[in-house]
Amino acid sequence: MQKPIEIRPLKPKRNMIRQYCEECEEEATKEAVFDLENFVAVRRFCGRCVETAKVDFAEA
């Protein structure tokens, strides 16, 4: 399990569809960036779920 290397606010863009948390399906407000050796994964979370955000290599 990898922890995020960076957590940043999710900046809404013009004409962007609504983004949802990957854990609880509330509206996403943060992006968590994970370094997975050969690539970088970006996942979106709400403010509550981002604190426990992790990614498993098998998932990615």
C-alpha atoms as a printed R data frame, in Angstrom:
   type eleno elety resid chain resno       x      y       z
1  ATOM     1    CA   MET     A     1   0.000  0.000   0.000
2  ATOM     2    CA   GLN     A     2   1.332  3.380  -1.008
3  ATOM     3    CA   LYS     A     3   0.527  6.662   0.704
4  ATOM     4    CA   PRO     A     4   0.184  9.785  -1.451
5  ATOM     5    CA   ILE     A     5   3.279 11.854  -2.216
6  ATOM     6    CA   GLU     A     6   1.148 14.976  -2.619
7  ATOM     7    CA   ILE     A     7  -2.371 16.087  -1.699
8  ATOM     8    CA   ARG     A     8  -3.723 19.113  -3.505
9  ATOM     9    CA   PRO     A     9  -7.087 20.856  -3.756
10 ATOM    10    CA   LEU     A    10  -9.285 19.841  -6.663
11 ATOM    11    CA   LYS     A    11  -9.710 22.939  -8.788
12 ATOM    12    CA   PRO     A    12 -13.006 22.986 -10.660
13 ATOM    13    CA   LYS     A    13 -12.612 23.899 -14.310
14 ATOM    14    CA   ARG     A    14 -15.124 25.417 -16.641
15 ATOM    15    CA   ASN     A    15 -17.515 22.807 -18.077
16 ATOM    16    CA   MET     A    16 -15.984 20.085 -15.879
17 ATOM    17    CA   ILE     A    17 -18.325 17.308 -14.828
18 ATOM    18    CA   ARG     A    18 -18.797 16.752 -11.120
19 ATOM    19    CA   GLN     A    19 -16.056 14.629  -9.504
20 ATOM    20    CA   TYR     A    20 -16.806 12.122  -6.738
21 ATOM    21    CA   CYS     A    21 -14.751 10.608  -3.910
22 ATOM    22    CA   GLU     A    22 -13.410  7.132  -4.693
23 ATOM    23    CA   GLU     A    23 -14.198  5.907  -1.170
24 ATOM    24    CA   CYS     A    24 -17.590  7.292  -0.136
25 ATOM    25    CA   GLU     A    25 -18.977  8.894  -3.328
26 ATOM    26    CA   GLU     A    26 -19.376 12.367  -1.779
27 ATOM    27    CA   GLU     A    27 -18.250 15.298  -3.915
28 ATOM    28    CA   ALA     A    28 -14.451 15.243  -4.327
29 ATOM    29    CA   THR     A    29 -12.514 18.242  -3.040
30 ATOM    30    CA   LYS     A    30  -8.923 16.883  -3.045
31 ATOM    31    CA   GLU     A    31  -6.580 15.045  -5.393
32 ATOM    32    CA   ALA     A    32  -4.073 12.552  -4.024
33 ATOM    33    CA   VAL     A    33  -0.988 11.882  -6.153
34 ATOM    34    CA   PHE     A    34   0.711  8.488  -5.824
35 ATOM    35    CA   ASP     A    35   4.158  7.575  -7.201
36 ATOM    36    CA   LEU     A    36   3.924  3.963  -8.377
37 ATOM    37    CA   GLU     A    37   7.472  3.445  -9.706
38 ATOM    38    CA   ASN     A    38   6.770  3.511 -13.467
39 ATOM    39    CA   PHE     A    39   3.806  5.855 -13.409
40 ATOM    40    CA   VAL     A    40   1.909  8.415 -11.341
41 ATOM    41    CA   ALA     A    41  -1.709  7.818 -10.278
42 ATOM    42    CA   VAL     A    42  -4.052 10.663  -9.371
43 ATOM    43    CA   ARG     A    43  -7.165  9.819  -7.388
44 ATOM    44    CA   ARG     A    44  -9.914 12.100  -6.133
45 ATOM    45    CA   PHE     A    45 -11.266 12.117  -2.572
46 ATOM    46    CA   CYS     A    46 -13.479 14.182  -0.286
47 ATOM    47    CA   GLY     A    47 -11.799 16.049   2.572
48 ATOM    48    CA   ARG     A    48 -12.650 13.323   5.089
49 ATOM    49    CA   CYS     A    49 -11.416 10.304   3.078
50 ATOM    50    CA   VAL     A    50  -8.191 11.892   1.774
51 ATOM    51    CA   GLU     A    51  -6.597 11.559   5.223
52 ATOM    52    CA   THR     A    52  -6.622  7.752   4.934
53 ATOM    53    CA   ALA     A    53  -5.973  7.573   1.174
54 ATOM    54    CA   LYS     A    54  -3.814  4.653   0.054
55 ATOM    55    CA   VAL     A    55  -3.376  2.734  -3.176
56 ATOM    56    CA   ASP     A    56  -2.408 -0.892  -3.699
57 ATOM    57    CA   PHE     A    57  -0.125 -1.793  -6.635
58 ATOM    58    CA   ALA     A    58  -2.525 -4.607  -7.587
59 ATOM    59    CA   GLU     A    59  -5.370 -2.049  -7.934
60 ATOM    60    CA   ALA     A    60  -3.492  0.395 -10.129
